[in-house]
Amino acid sequence: IEEVLIPSSVKSIKEYAFDVQGGSISYTGKCVEVKGVDGFTVDEKNNIYAACWGQGHVAIIDTKEMAIKDYIKIPADIPASCAFCGVNMDILAVTTANYNCDLAIDENAGFPMLFKAKTKGRKPYLFGEEL
């Protein structure tokens, strides 16, 4: 599972197996329904943190069970993407959108936000090698 940006009209995340040596990819049959799923990232335990467009939260998905195990409430209606950052990769950065928002009601719309995470993100890879 890799970090990607996907259209918010998609309502599920599917798991694919990738053969690094041969280059083939195949659907494993595992899938989780996530309303409004948009950009996401992965923690050190391979859990997915998915920003949920229009839902006001980031869903935490257990990839072993392919099930939502928790939510992080975001003080904005439209979380658009998220990523782990910081020296220890223990800060969750969430971008939000202000698309068609009433800024008098959703005053945090369009701003990036930082949250202290209960876990750490995976270190980034460059061309398949850990930095």
N, C-alpha and C positions, 0 to 999 in steps of 0.2 A: 504494500500500500504506500503510495507516494502522495505528497502534498499537491493539490491541484485546485484550480478555479473552475467551477462548473456553473452553468446557468441555473438561476433560482427556480425555474419552472420544473426542474428535476426534483422528484420526491423520494428518491432512493439512492443508496450507495451500494454498488455491486463489487464483489471481490474477484480479482483476476490473478491468476498465477502467471508469472513471467519467467521464462527460461533464459537466464542471462547468457549462457553459452550459445544456445541455438537461436535466440531471438523470438521464439514463439510465445504467444500469449493465449490463455484460455480462461473462460469463465468457470469459476469453481462451483457455482450454484448457490453461493451464499449472498444474501442481500438483506439490507435493513431499510425500512421505510422511515424517512425523516422529512417532516413537513418544512418546506422552504429552504432545504439544504443549499448552501452557497459555498464559499471558500472554506477550506479546512486545512488542518495540520495534524501531526501525529506526535504522541508523547513517547517517552523512553520505553513504555510497556506496550507500544503499538496500539494504544487507544486513539481513536479519532476524535478531534475537537472540531465540530462543524458549526460554523456561523449559520443561523437560520433566519433568512431574509423575512422580515415582517413579523417575526415571532418574539423578538425581544430576548433571545437567549442563544447560548452556544450549547449544543447537545454533545455530551460525552458518550462515545460509542465503544463498547467492548468488542474488539474485532474477533476474539475467540468465539464469542456467542453471537456476534453480529446483532447486538441489541443495545438500545439506549440505556445507559445505566445511571445517568444524572444529567442535570442542566446547570449552567451558570447563567444567572439572570443578568442581563445587560441593561443599563439605564438609558436605553434608546430602542426604538421600535425595529430598526433595520440593521442588525449586525450583518456585515457583508463578507468579512474574511477574518482570519485569525492566524497567529503564528507565535511560537515560543521565541523568546529573546532574552537578553541579559547575559552576563558573564557565566552564570550557572544554568542558563536556559530554563529558569523557573519563573519567568514573567510571561503572562499571556497577553499579547498585544491584539486588540480587536479594532478593526476599522468599522465604521458605521456609515450609512448613507442618509441623505436627507431628501430623497426622491419623493415628490408629492407629499411631503410632510407639512404639518402645521407646526411651525417652529415655536409658536406660543404654547403648544401642548407638549411637543417632543423637543425640548430645548437642548438636548444632548445630541440630536441628530446631526450626522455629518462629521463628528469629531472622532479621532482615534482615542482609545482608552487602554490603560494598562491595569492588569490584575495580578496579584501575587498568586501563583499557581500552587496547588497541593502536590504537584508532581513536576517533573522536568520534561522538556521537549527533547527530541532526538537531535543530536548534533547534525549540522548540515553535511551533505555530501557534494563533492564536485567531481563530475564525470565518474561516478561510482566509487569514489574513495572518500573516506571520512576525513574531514578537516582537522 
